[in-house]
Every structure is written in C-alpha cells, then in structure tokens.
C-alpha cells in the first residue's frame, strides 16, 4: 500500500513540475530461459529466492550492470540476470477462470478458458482487451483486468 501511495505522490510531483499529466508506463519482460533463478541482490553469490519458468512475466524496475530488478505478480521485488529475460511479452491469468473471447467484446463467443496462473503470449493491446495466444495455438481476447503483466 505504501508503494502505491509513493508512486501516486511521485506522479503528482512530476505533473506539478512539468505542468502536464503523467501516464504510468510499466515495462514488462518475460523469462526467456527454461528456468531462471530470482535473487535477493544483483549477484550470483546472493541468496537464491526461487525459480520461475519460461514465459513468466516480470515488471522491470531498474537495470544495473547485467542485472534487472523486477517485480513479480505477487508484488515481490527480486533480481534476475538481464540475459535471462526475453523481449517477448506475456501475461499471467489472475482470476480463477478467465474466458478468452473470439473478439474484444463481452458478447463474443468464448474461444477458450484459461485457469489462474496460466501464461499467455501477449499479441497486442486493444484498449481494455488484450489479444492473447495460448502455447497450444488457441488465440482470442481477454480483459486486461483479468491478467497481470500488461
């Protein structure tokens, strides 16, 4: 909660200083290796916290000399070797069961359903909808509010 307040305060100060409205732009990357270790500091000698698998989305906080400080879906801040990140964008389903629709419309037929913690490739952003693709090839549109990483 404190972090959210700090971000809002920083955004407000930026707006006041520049005289313009600030838009929060988050950078997300995905894990590009079969598995990647997340550490508590930017060093392979630091404490290993846990492992994430290929495609897992991470929010980039800062990049420092071959290491990237990232935030995961639970909000935890950790470090990963920058070379373990891919440019491909993915999202993680946050809700127990998400309906992925054939079109960006609540009335559109359901293309497939995705369970919580399933990783989907992000094809494009279409307003409050995201065009996504499952690793088995199924594609469709999901509400951005139902996923993390966009």
N, C-alpha and C positions, 0 to 999 in steps of 0.2 A: 504494500500500500504506500509506503514511504517513497519507493522508487517512482510510482505513478505520479505522486504529488510533485516530486522533484522534477520529473520530465515536464509536467504541466507548467511549473514555475519557470523552468528554463525556456520553454516555448514562449511563454508570456513575455519574458525579458527580451528574447530575440525579436519578438513582434514589436515591442516598445522601442527597442534600439534601432531596428531597421525601418520601422514605420509600415511594415507590411504584414500580412497574415502568413504565419509559418505553417507548413504542411509536414507532418511527421512522415519521413520516408525511411522505412526499415529495409535493411539489406539482408536477404536470406540466401543461404547456400545449402547444398546438401552434401552428405558424406559420399565421397567418390570411391572409397575402398570397400572391400567386403566387410571389414570391421575396422573401427577406429577407436583408440583409447582417448578418453577425455581426462585431463589432468587438473590439479588444483592450482598450478602455476605454469608459466611458459618455459618448461624444461622437461626433458625426458627423465630427469632424475627426481622430479617432483612426485607427489603422491598420485597414483593412478586411482581415479574415482569410479569409472565404469566404462563400458564399451557400447558403442552404437553401431548399427549396421548400415550397409549401403543404402543411400537414398534418404536417410533420416534428415529432416530439415533442421537447420540451426540458424539463429539470428546472429549476424556478425555485429559485435560491439566495437572491437578495435583490433587492428593488425599490428604486430610488433615483431620484427626480425624473424620471420619464418613461423610465427605462432599467431593464432587468432583466438581472441577471447570471444566466446559465444554464449548465447542463452538458449536453453532447450525448451521444450514445450511445457515443462513444469515450472519454468522461470529460473532454474538454477544457472548460475554463471560458472563456466569452466573454460579450459584452454584446450585447443586441438592444434596439431601441426597443420599449417596452412596447406601444405601439399596434399593433405588427406581430404581436402574439400574439392568438390566439383562445381562447375558453373551451372549445371542442370538445376532447375527449380522443382521442388516437391512440396507437398503439403501433407499434414497428418490429420486424420479424422479425429475430432474431439468429442463427438456425440456418440452415444451407444450404437446407433444405426442411422446412417445417412442415406438418403435417397438421391442417387445421381440421375438426373433427368436428361432426356434426349435433346431438349432445348433449354435455354435460360428462361424458364417460365414454370411457375408452380403447378400449372395445369398440364404441362407436358407429360407424356408417358415416362415411366421410370425405366431407365436404361439398365441400371444395376444398383445394388445396395452395397454399401461399404461399412464394415464394422469399425468400432473405435480402435484407434492406433494403426489403422491401415495407411500405408504411404501411397500417395497418388502423384503421378507426374503432373506438374502444372504446365498446361499448354498455352493458355492466355487468360488474362483478366478481362471480364466482361461486366463491368460495374459491380453490383453486389453478387454476381455469379462468377465462378471460375470454371473454365473449360479444363477438364482433367482427363487423364488416361490411367487406367489400371495396368499393372505389369503384364496382364494376360491379354491386353489389347482393347478391352472394353473402354469406351470413352463416353463422356457426357458432361453435364453441367451440375455443379454443386454450389450451394450457398456459401459464400466466404465465411459467414459466421459459424459454420459447422466444422471448420478446419483451422489448424494452426500452421503458420508458415507463409502466409500471403500478405 
